[in-house]
Amino acid sequence: MTQLEHAKNNTISPEMLSVAEREPLSAEEIRRDVAAGRTVILKSALHDCGPVGIGKDLKIKINANIGTSGYNNDPALELAKLAASIQYGADTVMDLSTGGDIREMRTTILRESRIPVGTVPVYEAIVRCPDVAALTADDFLDSIRIHIRDGVDFITVHCGVTRKCVPLLESRIMGVVSRGGSFLIKWMLHHNRENPLYTRYDEILDMAKEHDVCLSLGDGLRPGCLADATDAAQIEELKTLGELAARARDRGVQVMIEGPGHVPLHMIKENIDLQKKYCDGAPFYVLGPLVTDCSPGYDHLTGAIGGALAAYYGADFLCYLTPTEHLGLPDIQDVIDGVVASKIAAHAADIARGIPGARDRDDAMSRARSNLDWEGMYRVAMNPERARAVRKATGAEGEEVCTMCGDFCSAKINRECRERYRT
């Protein structure tokens, strides 16, 4: 049985109990929300990993993307990125490999990862047969079957990209920026047929249900720039995703919805509200969103700004961005910077949402700062290694105060005043 079927049968599964140990809700509350389709638990029956809950009233989770490309194909490097992602707090990873032996890369990551792993199966179909004329509907379905049988915990499937959306793209600046979405549009136009991931959706549900793989219904028409945000094509696809999500839940398959993309700050709440409305409260997985288009090299910060606001308004799952977004494949430091930026966004949202215990880490930092306890500060820092390295580089590592204020340090003065008060 899937987690959704357990929940609908009023059964608390071991996975629900495990999730409840790390969340502000009880196992029964989690079961209730899984049954309603407002929470998903990521864990394939085939993957040896810890289950992760995503959804209503849970802590905000973050995902880190890793994987090879045709220009950079080093499996050892991707495994190092996996380790770094886990070390700095990613809740899940997605293997988006498109270069080298991508199945070997995927199975290796699954073997090494104790956190849930997601993939985009359509990439494998495209890599195996890049000629759109030769690629068949069966090829798309076969790639999904292979990924599920390999043990992935969730898959992005662009089932909502339909032919009726195509005319709505004409006024866009960036067109279709999703790799999977753009190739499916090309396939539909070439073959003059509907998206096979849409027409054969019931087959996909059967495959996902077999091993309790969560469907992440991909936003193939997500906006790739602020000018395209919340346009007719995006909303048309979102409505279709809501219908597909309902069909998945009826079949006992867990489902979440992927969202934009590039969205200006003042449209973020509207986007969250529309998703929750059309998709009946299904967990929302957002990329960023990026709140400006002119920050290459800093898009991990642009995405974190949008991610914090999106999570506060109701998004449940943040996909990180790295400094190399729009520029190239990230290296290990880029992955670390992306994970930490998204963790900051998620943590800030958890505090604002009133998640019990969310501020404990901040209060511990404040107490350490008030006492000039540098080791205490490092222990609760998001990136202790960087904090320590920055202070060391100032040349004042052995000093009580930092090089910003020196003897005029307010924390030092406050401490002296406290000591005087006590006497």
C-alpha positions in Angstrom: 0.0 0.0 0.0 1.1 3.6 -0.6 1.3 6.1 2.2 -1.8 7.7 0.8 -3.7 4.4 0.9 -2.5 3.8 4.5 -3.7 7.3 5.5 -7.1 6.9 3.9 -7.5 3.6 5.7 -6.7 5.3 9.0 -3.4 3.5 9.4 -0.4 5.2 10.8 2.6 3.8 8.9 6.2 3.5 10.2 7.1 6.3 7.8 4.5 8.6 9.3 5.9 7.9 12.8 9.4 8.6 11.6 8.4 11.9 10.0 6.5 12.9 13.2 9.7 12.6 15.2 11.2 15.6 13.3 8.1 17.7 12.8 5.8 19.9 15.0 2.8 17.6 14.2 1.8 14.2 15.7 1.7 11.1 13.6 -2.1 11.2 13.6 -2.1 14.8 12.3 0.4 13.8 9.6 -1.8 10.8 8.6 -4.8 13.2 8.4 -3.0 15.6 6.0 -1.6 12.8 3.9 -5.1 11.4 3.5 -6.3 14.8 2.4 -3.6 15.2 -0.2 -2.1 18.2 1.6 1.1 16.3 2.7 3.3 13.8 0.9 5.9 11.5 2.3 8.9 10.9 0.0 10.2 7.4 0.1 10.1 4.7 -2.5 9.6 1.2 -1.3 12.8 0.3 -3.1 15.1 3.0 -1.6 16.9 2.7 1.7 16.5 6.3 2.9 14.8 8.3 5.6 11.3 9.4 4.8 10.8 13.1 4.4 7.4 14.8 4.9 6.4 17.8 2.8 3.3 19.7 3.2 0.8 21.4 5.5 2.2 22.9 8.7 5.5 21.0 8.4 8.9 22.5 8.3 9.8 23.9 4.9 12.1 21.5 3.0 14.7 22.2 0.4 16.0 20.3 -2.6 19.5 20.4 -4.2 19.9 19.6 -7.9 23.0 17.7 -8.9 24.0 15.6 -12.0 26.2 15.5 -15.0 25.9 17.3 -18.4 27.2 16.7 -21.9 30.0 19.3 -21.1 30.8 18.1 -17.6 30.7 14.4 -16.9 32.5 13.5 -13.7 30.6 11.0 -11.5 33.1 11.5 -8.6 32.3 15.2 -8.6 28.6 14.6 -8.5 29.0 12.3 -5.5 31.0 15.0 -3.8 28.1 17.4 -4.5 25.7 14.8 -3.0 27.8 14.7 0.2 28.0 18.5 0.4 24.2 18.8 -0.2 23.6 16.5 2.7 26.2 18.0 5.0 24.7 21.5 4.6 21.1 20.5 5.1 19.4 19.5 1.9 16.3 17.4 2.6 16.3 15.8 -0.9 18.4 15.8 -4.0 17.5 15.5 -7.6 19.7 13.8 -10.1 19.3 15.8 -13.4 22.1 14.0 -15.3 22.2 14.3 -19.1 25.8 13.3 -19.8 27.8 10.1 -19.7 26.1 6.9 -18.4 23.2 8.6 -16.7 21.6 5.4 -15.4 24.8 4.4 -13.7 25.0 7.9 -12.2 21.5 7.6 -10.9 21.9 4.1 -9.4 25.1 5.2 -7.8 23.5 8.2 -6.2 20.6 6.1 -5.0 23.1 3.7 -3.4 24.9 6.5 -1.6 22.0 8.8 -0.6 20.2 8.3 2.6 17.9 11.2 1.7 15.1 10.9 -0.9 16.2 11.2 -4.6 14.2 12.7 -7.4 14.7 12.6 -11.2 13.2 13.9 -14.4 12.8 10.7 -16.6 12.1 12.6 -19.8 15.7 13.6 -19.8 16.8 10.0 -20.2 14.4 9.5 -23.1 15.8 12.6 -24.9 19.5 11.6 -24.3 18.8 8.1 -25.6 17.1 9.4 -28.7 17.6 13.2 -29.3 15.9 12.9 -32.7 12.4 14.1 -32.0 11.2 12.4 -35.2 12.3 9.0 -34.0 11.2 9.3 -30.3 8.0 7.5 -29.6 5.4 7.8 -26.9 6.6 4.4 -25.6 10.1 5.8 -25.2 8.8 8.4 -22.7 6.8 5.8 -20.7 9.8 3.4 -20.7 12.1 6.0 -19.2 9.6 6.6 -16.4 9.4 2.8 -15.8 13.2 2.5 -15.6 13.5 5.3 -13.1 10.8 4.0 -10.8 12.3 0.5 -10.9 15.7 1.9 -10.1 14.3 3.2 -6.8 13.8 6.9 -7.1 11.5 8.5 -4.5 9.9 11.1 -6.6 9.8 12.0 -10.3 9.0 15.2 -12.2 6.6 14.5 -15.1 5.4 17.3 -17.4 1.9 15.9 -17.9 0.2 19.3 -17.9 1.9 20.6 -21.1 -0.9 20.1 -23.6 -1.5 21.2 -27.2 -4.1 23.8 -26.1 -1.3 25.7 -24.2 0.8 26.2 -27.3 -1.0 29.2 -28.8 -0.8 30.9 -25.4 3.0 31.0 -25.6 3.2 33.4 -28.6 3.4 36.6 -26.5 6.2 35.4 -24.2 9.7 36.8 -24.1 11.3 33.6 -22.9 9.0 30.9 -24.4 9.4 27.6 -22.6 12.4 27.4 -20.3 11.8 24.0 -18.9 14.0 21.5 -20.7 11.4 18.7 -20.5 8.6 21.1 -21.4 10.4 22.5 -24.4 11.2 19.1 -25.8 7.6 17.9 -25.3 6.3 21.0 -27.2 8.7 20.2 -30.0 7.6 16.6 -30.0 3.9 17.5 -30.1 4.4 20.0 -33.0 6.5 17.6 -35.0 4.1 14.6 -34.6 0.9 16.7 -34.5 -0.1 14.7 -31.5 -1.0 15.3 -27.8 1.5 15.0 -25.1 1.9 11.3 -24.3 2.5 12.0 -20.6 -1.0 13.5 -20.6 -2.8 10.9 -22.8 -1.2 8.0 -21.0 -1.4 9.4 -17.5 -3.2 6.4 -16.1 -0.2 4.2 -17.0 2.1 6.6 -15.2 -0.1 6.3 -12.1 0.0 2.6 -12.2 3.8 2.6 -12.3 4.1 5.2 -9.5 1.7 3.3 -7.3 3.6 0.0 -7.6 6.5 1.3 -5.4 4.9 4.4 -3.8 6.8 7.0 -5.9 5.5 10.5 -5.5 4.6 12.3 -8.7 5.9 15.9 -8.9 3.7 17.4 -11.6 6.2 19.5 -13.4 5.5 23.1 -14.5 6.7 22.7 -18.0 5.4 26.2 -18.8 6.8 28.0 -15.8 7.7 31.6 -16.5 11.4 32.1 -17.4 11.3 35.8 -16.8 9.3 38.4 -14.8 7.5 39.5 -17.9 6.0 36.0 -18.5 4.9 35.5 -14.8 1.3 34.5 -14.1 0.4 34.5 -17.8 -2.3 32.6 -19.5 -0.1 29.6 -20.4 1.2 29.2 -16.9 -2.4 29.3 -15.4 -3.8 27.0 -18.1 -1.2 24.4 -17.2 -1.8 24.9 -13.5 -5.5 24.1 -13.9 -4.6 20.9 -15.8 -2.2 19.9 -13.0 -5.0 20.4 -10.5 -7.2 17.9 -12.4 -4.3 15.5 -12.7 -3.5 15.8 -9.0 -7.1 14.8 -8.2 -6.9 11.8 -10.4 -3.7 10.7 -8.8 -5.2 11.0 -5.3 -8.2 9.0 -6.4 -5.8 6.2 -7.4 -3.8 6.3 -4.2 -0.8 8.0 -5.7 0.9 10.8 -3.8 1.3 14.0 -5.7 2.8 17.5 -5.4 2.8 20.4 -7.8 5.8 22.2 -9.2 5.7 26.0 -9.5 7.5 29.0 -10.9 10.1 30.1 -11.7 10.6 33.8 -12.2 8.0 35.9 -10.3 8.2 39.5 -9.0 7.7 39.9 -5.3 4.2 41.4 -5.6 2.9 38.4 -7.5 4.2 35.6 -5.2 1.2 35.5 -2.9 -1.1 35.4 -5.9 0.8 32.5 -7.4 0.6 30.5 -4.1 -3.1 31.2 -3.7 -3.8 30.1 -7.3 -1.9 26.9 -6.8 -3.7 26.0 -3.6 -7.0 26.9 -5.2 -6.7 24.9 -8.4 -4.8 22.0 -6.8 -6.9 21.6 -3.7 -4.0 22.3 -1.3 -1.5 19.9 -2.7 2.1 20.5 -1.6 3.8 23.2 -3.7 7.4 22.8 -4.9 8.9 26.0 -6.2 12.1 26.9 -8.0 13.1 30.1 -6.2 11.1 31.9 -7.3 13.5 34.4 -8.7 12.4 38.0 -8.0 14.6 39.7 -10.6 16.1 38.7 -13.9 19.3 40.7 -13.8 21.4 39.0 -11.1 23.5 36.3 -12.9 26.2 35.1 -10.5 23.9 35.9 -7.5 20.7 33.9 -8.4 21.1 31.9 -5.2 20.3 35.1 -3.4 17.6 36.2 -5.8 15.9 32.8 -5.4 16.3 32.8 -1.6 14.5 36.2 -1.4 11.6 34.8 -3.4 11.7 31.4 -1.6 11.4 33.0 1.8 8.3 34.9 0.8 6.8 32.0 -1.1 7.3 29.7 1.9 5.7 32.2 4.2 2.7 32.4 2.0 2.2 28.7 1.7 4.8 27.0 -0.5 6.1 23.8 1.1 9.3 22.8 -0.8 12.0 25.0 -2.1 14.3 24.0 -5.0 17.7 25.7 -4.5 19.4 27.8 -7.0 23.2 28.3 -7.2 25.4 31.2 -8.2 25.9 29.5 -11.6 22.1 29.4 -12.4 21.7 30.5 -16.1 25.5 30.4 -16.5 26.8 26.8 -16.2 27.0 23.6 -14.2 27.6 24.2 -10.5 30.8 23.1 -8.7 30.9 22.0 -5.1 31.2 25.5 -3.6 28.2 26.6 -5.7 26.2 23.7 -4.4 27.1 24.7 -0.8 26.2 28.3 -1.4 22.9 27.2 -3.0 21.9 24.9 -0.2 22.8 27.4 2.5 20.9 30.2 0.8 17.8 28.1 0.5 18.2 26.8 4.1 18.2 30.5 5.3 15.1 31.2 3.3 13.3 28.1 4.7 14.4 28.8 8.2 13.3 32.4 8.0 9.8 31.3 6.8 9.6 28.7 9.6 10.2 31.4 12.2 7.6 33.7 10.6 5.1 30.8 10.4 5.5 30.2 14.1 6.8 26.6 13.8 7.5 25.5 17.4 11.3 25.5 18.1 12.2 27.2 14.9 13.8 30.2 16.6 15.8 28.1 19.1 18.9 28.2 16.9 18.6 32.0 16.6 18.3 32.5 20.4 21.3 30.3 20.9 23.2 32.4 18.5 22.1 35.6 20.3 23.2 34.3 23.6 26.6 33.3 22.2 27.0 36.7 20.6 26.1 38.5 23.8 28.9 36.6 25.6 31.4 36.9 22.7 31.4 33.1 22.6 32.8 32.5 19.2 32.8 28.7 19.4 29.2 28.8 20.4 28.4 31.0 17.4 30.1 28.6 15.0 28.2 25.6 16.5 24.8 27.1 15.5 25.8 28.8 12.3 24.3 27.6 9.0 27.8 27.3 7.6 30.3 27.0 10.5 33.3 26.5 8.3 32.7 29.7 6.4 32.0 31.7 9.6 35.2 30.5 11.1 37.2 31.1 7.9 35.9 34.7 7.6 36.8 35.6 11.1 40.3 34.0 10.7 40.9 36.0 7.5 40.4 39.2 9.5 43.5 38.4 11.6 41.6 38.7 14.8 40.7 35.1 15.4 42.4 35.0 18.8 40.9 38.3 19.9 37.8 38.6 22.1 36.3 41.1 19.7 36.2 41.4 15.9 37.9 43.9 13.6 34.7 45.8 12.9 34.3 47.5 16.3 37.3 46.4 18.3 37.3 47.9 21.8 34.1 49.7 20.9 32.2 46.4 20.6 28.7 46.8 21.9 28.6 43.2 23.1 31.7 43.7 25.2 30.3 47.0 26.6 27.0 45.3 27.4 28.8 42.5 29.2 30.8 45.0 31.3 27.6 46.8 32.2 25.9 43.5 33.2 28.9 42.7 35.5 28.7 46.1 37.1 24.9 45.8 37.6 25.5 42.4 39.4 28.0 44.0 41.8 
